[in-house]
């Protein structure tokens, strides 16, 4: 448990999360926000912190597991996309629409006198 707290204080992301939760606590203490809003803010801040840490850890793991001659997941996806774009079926463009003919306007009718 203390290792997790040490990691929290050692990272910029953790310090920002603690500062934001502290700011929300001060706002709740000053009755600017309600206790329910404080709970929602704190949950979203924590979820954002955990998601960012997870993505960072996953990216570092993918990068560390990449050896010479192997590709990581992103390079593999771009390679598949490039292969598809090179070998995709090319459909001919649609034929242009037929010209529209407009009938001539009839001459105006003059009343008989």
C-alpha positions in Angstrom: 0.0 0.0 0.0 2.8 2.4 0.9 4.4 1.7 -2.5 1.3 2.9 -4.3 1.2 6.1 -2.2 4.8 6.7 -2.9 4.2 6.2 -6.6 1.2 8.6 -6.4 3.4 11.4 -4.8 6.3 10.7 -7.2 4.3 11.3 -10.4 3.1 14.6 -11.9 -0.2 13.0 -12.7 -0.7 11.9 -9.1 0.2 15.3 -7.7 -2.3 16.9 -10.1 -5.0 14.4 -9.0 -4.3 15.2 -5.3 -4.4 18.9 -6.0 -7.7 18.7 -7.9 -9.3 16.6 -5.1 -7.9 19.1 -2.6 -9.5 22.0 -4.6 -12.8 20.2 -4.7 -12.6 19.6 -1.0 -12.0 23.3 -0.3 -14.9 24.3 -2.6 -17.1 21.8 -0.7 -15.9 23.2 2.6 -16.8 26.8 1.4 -20.3 25.5 0.3 -19.6 26.4 -3.3 -20.3 22.8 -4.3 -22.4 20.2 -2.6 -21.2 17.0 -1.1 -22.7 15.0 -4.0 -20.8 17.2 -6.5 -17.6 16.7 -4.5 -18.1 13.0 -4.7 -18.7 13.1 -8.5 -15.6 15.4 -9.0 -13.4 13.1 -6.9 -14.6 10.0 -8.7 -13.9 11.5 -12.1 -10.5 12.8 -11.1 -9.6 9.3 -9.7 -10.9 7.5 -12.8 -9.0 9.9 -15.1 -5.8 9.3 -13.1 -6.2 5.5 -13.2 -7.0 5.5 -16.9 -4.0 7.6 -17.7 -1.7 5.4 -15.6 -3.1 2.3 -17.3 -2.6 3.7 -20.8 1.0 4.8 -19.9 1.8 1.5 -18.4 0.4 -0.4 -21.4 2.4 1.8 -23.8 5.6 1.2 -21.8 4.9 -2.5 -21.7 4.3 -2.7 -25.5 7.4 -0.7 -26.1 9.5 -2.8 -23.8 8.2 -6.1 -25.3 9.1 -5.0 -28.9 12.3 -6.7 -30.0 14.3 -6.2 -33.1 12.5 -7.9 -36.0 9.1 -7.7 -34.2 6.5 -5.0 -34.6 4.3 -3.6 -31.9 0.6 -3.5 -32.1 0.4 0.0 -33.7 2.9 -0.8 -36.4 0.9 -4.0 -37.1 -2.3 -2.1 -37.5 -0.8 0.5 -39.8 0.8 -2.4 -41.8 -2.6 -4.0 -42.3 -4.2 -0.7 -43.3 -1.4 -0.1 -45.8 -1.8 -3.6 -47.3 -5.6 -3.1 -47.6 -5.2 0.3 -49.3 -2.7 -1.2 -51.8 -4.9 -4.2 -52.7 -8.5 -2.9 -52.3 -10.8 -3.3 -55.2 -11.1 -0.1 -57.3 -14.6 0.5 -58.6 -15.1 2.6 -61.7 -16.6 6.0 -61.1 -20.3 6.2 -61.7 -21.5 7.3 -65.2 -22.4 11.0 -65.4 -26.1 11.7 -65.3 -28.0 12.0 -68.6 -28.5 15.5 -69.8 -31.9 16.9 -68.9 -33.9 18.5 -71.7 -36.3 21.2 -70.8 -39.3 21.7 -73.1 -39.5 25.1 -74.8 -41.8 27.6 -73.1 -45.0 28.1 -75.0 -45.7 31.6 -76.4 -47.8 33.8 -74.2 -51.5 33.7 -74.8 -53.0 36.9 -76.0 -56.7 37.5 -75.1 -59.1 37.9 -78.0 -60.8 41.3 -78.2 
